């Protein structure tokens, strides 16, 4: 919303910078935490499972968002050409770069896993690639490869941490202690951002990992409370929210700004966030019921798993 002119003050810019310090690294870190179990499959089964939840929504939602951006260009900040719909084979549109980059990481992980290359070595390789990326040594013309080099370090760290008892030990702490740990780390990251030192390449990586740990500690501290079950529900539909949130939040922003003249930042943020999270979940839940079961994935097992997870959370 900052590009749209809705958010243009220091407080909002600080908030955006703060969140961007660790929110994308967190996605890669979590993917790495849970990759080992799926990598035990044959390559065909592994590839099909990733294709159904990564490649499929990548193309469906890239085409949908690209088409909407083209026809609504006079209302948006992105003036997409029809050619962009064909170049998504190698050049992602907007936030869908994440799906492209994470798919490459999954494929690389399967390859090294089958060759019994340790996750420690993967971390070391990722550090080298990260150093090359932030130092400007990489002269690749492909944006996805830049993203791969910049974020593989978090994916690799997640895979390595999963082999340790770090989070198992963290679970032994009571909720109040976990909450205090999360709060303390969040404050440290905020101080670093406020002091404008978070932009230092290697310090940025350290702060990102700290933010990841704080967020997971926060999730653990809230996991036992029924009052926060709606957060767990959002976690179940994280894929759907990610691929659909930009379309719906942008539509809400345009409707409020152009239709009703509401440009107040807090209202725009609250409504845009609620719509961006809520409508993808509604589509995911009601799509199969109205004959649209493949809006987000072709995997029936995932759809059934989501339904089972929601019933478990409500029980």
C-alpha positions, -999 to +999 in steps of 0.1 A: +000+000+000+030+023+004+033+024-034-003+034-037+003+065-016-019+052+013+010+047+036+036+074+035+050+082+069+080+072+090+060+049+114+045+029+085+078+027+067+095+014+099+067-012+103+071-024+068+109-026+071+106-044+104+083-071+090+103-075+059+134-082+080+122-117+087+088-126+073+101-140+040+130-158+056+105-174+079+086-190+050+118-206+038+129-216+073+096-234+079+098-251+046+132-264+055+120-276+089+096-300+074+112-310+041+131-341+053+101-364+057+087-357+022+122-362+007+120-399+016+096-405-013+106-416-047+114-387-071+082-391-090+060-390-059+081-361-044+079-341-077+041-347-080+035-336-044+054-304-049+039-298-083+004-300-070+009-274-043+036-252-058+037-254-096+000-257-101-010-226-079+020-207-094+006-209-129-031-206-120-027-176-098+001-159-118-022-160-149-052-148-128-034-119-111-015-109-143-048-108-162-065-087-136-035-064-134-036-058-171-073-050-173-073-030-141-040-011-149-056+023-145-065+015-109-032-002-099+005+007-097+016-023-118+011-018-156+016-054-168+018-062-205+002-093-220+037-106-227+042-110-189+017-138-190+039-158-213+072-151-195+060-165-162+077-197-174+110-181-162+101-146-148+075-147-119+049-120-114+050-102-080+049-125-049+049-157-069+087-156-071+086-173-037+068-204-052+094-206-080+124-202-057+111-227-031+103-253-058+140-251-069+151-255-033+129-286-029+144-301-060+179-294-049+172-308-014+159-341-028+190-344-050+215-339-021+193-360+003+195-390-020+233-386-022+236-385+016+251-350+015+246-336+051+225-306+058+255-291+075+272-290+041+241-276+026+242-248+051+278-241+042+270-240+005+241-217+013+263-193+032+287-191+003+258-184-021+244-158+003+278-141+006+281-140-032+247-126-035+250-097-010+285-088-021+273-083-057+295-111-071+265-128-087+259-113-122+230-136-131+203-120-152+177-143-137+158-129-108+148-163-095+184-174-092+191-142-071+162-151-048+175-187-046+210-175-035+196-150-011+171-173+007+186-208+005+205-201+037+172-200+057+158-231+040+191-250+048+191-237+084+156-250+088+166-284+075+196-285+098+177-273+129+151-300+123+178-326+129+185-312+164+164-310+196+163-272+196+126-268+192+119-299+212+138-283+241+120-250+234+087-268+239+097-276+275+094-239+284+061-227+297+039-203+277+049-172+297+086-178+292+082-185+255+062-153+252+089-133+270+115-148+247+096-139+216+089-104+229+126-098+238+138-109+205+112-089+186+124-058+205+160-065+197+152-067+160+131-035+162+161-017+178+183-029+150+159-017+124+154+017+141+192+021+142+194+014+104+218-014+109+195-042+097+205-034+062+240-047+068+240-080+048+252-105+073+236-088+103+204-088+083+206-126+081+212-129+118+182-107+125+161-127+102+170-159+120+163-142+153+129-131+140+122-167+129+129-181+163+108-154+180+079-161+158+080-199+164+084-193+201+053-170+200+034-197+181+043-223+207+033-200+235-002-195+220-007-230+206-024-244+238-050-216+240-084-222+223-088-184+220-061-185+193-074-214+173-083-190+145-045-184+140-040-222+136-068-222+110-050-195+091-019-217+092-038-245+076-047-222+047-013-205+045-008-215+008-042-202-002-037-169+017-003-164+002-013-169-035-046-149-031-039-122-006-025-096-030-055-097-054-081-094-027-063-068-006-056-047-037-093-049-047-103-038-012-078-009-014-091+002-048-127+000-037-121+020-006-099+046-023-116+050-056-151+041-047-156+056-013-126+080-010-113+063+022-075+068+023-071+067+061-040+044+067-053+024+097-086+016+081-070+007+048-045-016+066-072-033+088-097-039+060-070-048+034-054-073+057-088-088+068-100-092+032-066-105+020-066-132+046-103-139+048-114-142+012-088-168+001-098-189+031-135-186+021-126-197-015-106-226-002-134-238+021-164-231-002-147-237-036-151-275-035-187-272-023-197-252-053-179-272-079-145-254-079-122-279-061-090-270-079-087-233-073-055-237-053-042-272-058-050-303-077-042-325-047-074-341-032-054-354-003-044-318+007-080-307+004-092-336+026-063-329+050-073-293+054-109-303+062-097-328+088-073-302+103-101-277+107-124-303+123-095-311+147-090-275+156-127-270+163-130-301+185 
